[in-house]
């Protein structure tokens, strides 16, 4: 593969924005500098001052394969991801069948090979009866272990205190948790059903899946992690209340140590709030629920203040027909990978975050937290997963959505930045208008 030289770029990496050039060859970043000269037969791209970022790493997606391919699959959703500048993803275990043992885990890796447009990792799931499989998990085989400490599908709600304690005691990888207290949610749902039947207004969702339910479950997870000194990552923080539970400061401290307990929020909690249920209804029904404008503001500030360490999508597509059902029958989740990065960059345009902070939360931190080998940074020798940003506005149209479900909660939204190019392992995958070439994603490696 001939080398490629990107010149006149605004490189964004490790807290800095600076003008420079970057060369990549054989799938790796070969040289970063200024005034680099083109070699014979080298492809040269003039960035014209546009921002060049490391590819984003989305540590929380539901690509629905196996078992739910009618609404999404690894090929379609990874295509949407690279169109959105997300070059690596970590997929959740609540598929059909669920990913509860080493055989199911390897089956998903086999499915992704040759079909995933981005680089891929798959979580092992936890249940009340697979502690032995968790204890024997090869720590190089998965980014982490997913524990649903709130409502989930199938056999993946872990509510046995003895099993929970064992998982936190023996996990060979980081644990990631969905924290909502199921008994509290069930009680509120029964109360609302008594009033409305199945046609509960979508605006009641944040009251049914309440901040109190989030807080109680998150406190339990943190207590178990502290008891066993577990590396715990709490997913999709949706409330201002929970922020006081987490340590402020960089993920990697000045002495080289890192936080043992970390927090994450998702792009939809930063762009929507309770007022949007009137317009979007069940389209923005998700778990945990999108809550109040005050929560949204607190979460944005927590990203800036290094209380929240990671930004992700929780991409979870469903068909429009499913979303059109009455509240109790409409599934939770929304498709987000294609427009997540440009939605995050709106916070830069608004003066709430810097581009370097977005890159820290969406690329560097996931790589560091999950020990991803040689990705997530603009560094010589690292994989050439790259994203070029063009600051020209565009409006999201349904016909442009690449996710199989065919819709986006951002339809009609005008973003001030767009993805001009995405490279995965040094190969162009998105040229700003369409997918290019063939799926070239690789299995993520972990440096543990």
Protein Blocks (a to p, Z undefined) as FASTA:
>chain_A
ZZdddehiacdeehiacddddddeehiafbgcehiacdehiacddekhpacddddddfbd
cehpahilmnocfklmmmmmmmnopabdcddfkbcdddfbfklmmmmmmmmnopambdcd
ddddddfklmmmmmmpcfklpgbdcddfbdcehjlbcfbfklmmmmmmmocbdcdddddd
fklmmmmmmmmmmmnommccfklmmmmmgfklmmmmmmmmmmmmmmnopacddehifbfk
lmmmpccddfbdfkopacfbdcdddfklmmgcfklmmmnmmmlgccdddddfklmmmmmm
mmmnomafbdcfkpacddfklmmpcfklpccdddfklmmmmmmmmmmmnopacfklmmmm
mmmmmmmmnopghihiacehiacdddddddddddddfklpmbfnlpafkgoiacfbdcfb
dceehiafbgojacehjafbdcddddZZ
